[in-house]
Amino acid sequence: MSLLRLHLLGSPVLRQRSAEVGNVDDDARRLVVDMFETMDAAKGIGLAANQVGIARRIAVVDADGDRFALIDPVIVEAEGSDTAEEGCLSIPEIYGDVTRPDRIVIEAMDQEGNRYRKEASGLKARAIQHEIDHLDGILFLDHLSLIKRQMLLAKYRREHKDDTGHTKEVQAATARSE
């Protein structure tokens, strides 16, 4: 197990549509383990593979007491509407209100390659949709109005003007918080 580098806003991989995995192999299983470890250390509730520089359709989520991997996920049902604040490990300290379906049903594979179907609502549904967006090259900022997006991008650029590059090391977590 190892901590992976997080890719930040501006990294080209965040705008790529990730490739289907197809068959789950040892590399995919190892990536899932490393992604859970990285997500926990970064104190997140979800992480997509392209956020760690790998454009494959793999994500992990830990929300509402449910911890699972999503490999080649597809939303097959969506209903309702809910607006709530979102942030992103790849866009630190930037938050915005995003409207998404409140209830979804997904189909995906787990880290052993077993297909499953999961219904989710509330925070878990929001986290799943956020991670699937990442796999499609979409950031939560893309769901905001143009003015709000420009304002948050300007704030991010000001706060990160001295950064060199679009990745950052994740430090080992001492304790996980929501």
N, C-alpha and C positions, 0 to 999 in steps of 0.2 A: 504494500500500500504506500502511496505517496501523495503529497499535496501537489496540485497542478497550478500553473500560473493562470490567473484570470486575465482574459482579454477585455479591454476597456473600450468605451466609445471611441470610434475612429479606427479600430482594428477592422480590416476588410472582412475577416471571417464572420463577423457579427451580421453582415449584410448578405451572406451567402445562404442559399437554400441548401440545407444539409442533405447528403445522399442517404438513400435507404440502406439499412443494414442487411436485410434479407435473412441470412442465417447467423444466429448468435454463436460466436466462437470465443475462445479464451481471451483474445484481445478485447472483445466487447465486454465480457464479464469483468476483466481487470479494470477497464475504463469505468464501469459502473461503480466498482468499489472505490476507486480513486476519486470519482466525482462525489460520492457520498461523503468521503473524508474531507474533500475540499469544501463542499457546501457547509458541512458542520463547522469547520474551522473558520469559515467566512461568516458564520451565523446567518445563513440564508435558509429559505424554505423550499427552494428549487434551484436547479442548475441544468443548463443545456450544454451538450458537448461542444458546440461552437463557442461557448463562453470560455472554454479552456483550449481553444484553438483547433478543435477537431470537428470538421464539417460532416458529422454522421448523425442520423436521426436517433439520438439517445439523450434522455433527460432523466433526472431524478427529482423526486418531490418528497417532502416531509411536512405534512400539514394536517391539522385536526387529528393528531394521533395516528395518522396513516403514513407509512414510509414505503415507497415503491419506486421501481424503475419503469420508464416508458421507453420502449424500443419500437421504432416505426409506428408511433401513435397516430390515430385518426379520430377526430371527433365525429361521431355518427348521429348524435342528437344534441340540440341546444335549445333552451327555452328560457324565458324570463329575461329580466334586465336588472343589473345592479351596478351602482357606481361606488367605487371605493379608491382610496389612495394606494398607489403602487410605487415601488422602488425597484432597483435592479442592482445586483452585485457588479454588473459591468458599467453602471453609471452611478458611482457612489455619491450618496448624499443629495440626490436629485429625486423628487417625488412629484407625482401628479395624479389627479383623479381620472380614472379610466372606467368607462362603461363596458361591461361584458355580459354575456348570458349568465344567469345565476345558477342554472342547472345544466349539466352536460352529461353525456354518456360517451365514453371513449372505448376504442379497441386498440390493443397494443400487445407487445410481448414483454415478458419479464426477463431478468438477466439469465434465466435458464433456457430461454427460447420458447416458453409456453405462452400461447395466446390467451388473453383474458379480456374481459369486458368489465368496465367500472363506471358506476354512476357517481357523480360528485356534485356538490353544491357549496355555496358560500366560499370560504377561503380556499378550500381544496380545489374547487372548480376554477377559481381565479388563478391559482398557482399553475395548474395544468395548462390552462389557456396561454398564460404568459410564457411558459416553457415551449409549448408548441409554436407560438409566434416566433421565438428565437430560432427554432429549427427551420422556419420559413424565411429567416432573415428580417423579421419584423421586430422592432423595439417598442416598448410601451409608449415611448414618446410619439410614435406614429399614430397613436389613437387620440392624441390631443389636438386641440385647435391649433391652427398655424401660429397665432399670436402666443399662446401658452408654450408651444414647442420652442419657438424662437427665444422666448424669455428664458426658459430653462437651459437651452443650449448655450446662450450667452453667459448665464451663471456658471455652468459647468466649465466653459472655456476660461473664464476668469479664475475660477478656483484651481484649475489644472494647467495654467499657462506655463508653469515651470517644469511640468512632467516631461520626461524624455522617453518617448515610446508609448505604446498602447497596451502594455501588460503590467501586471503587478504580482509580486509574490504574496502568497497567502501564508500567514503564520499559524502554527498549531493552536487550536482552541484550548482554552482552559475550562470554559463552561459554556454551554449552548444557551442562548436566550432567544425568545421569539420577538 
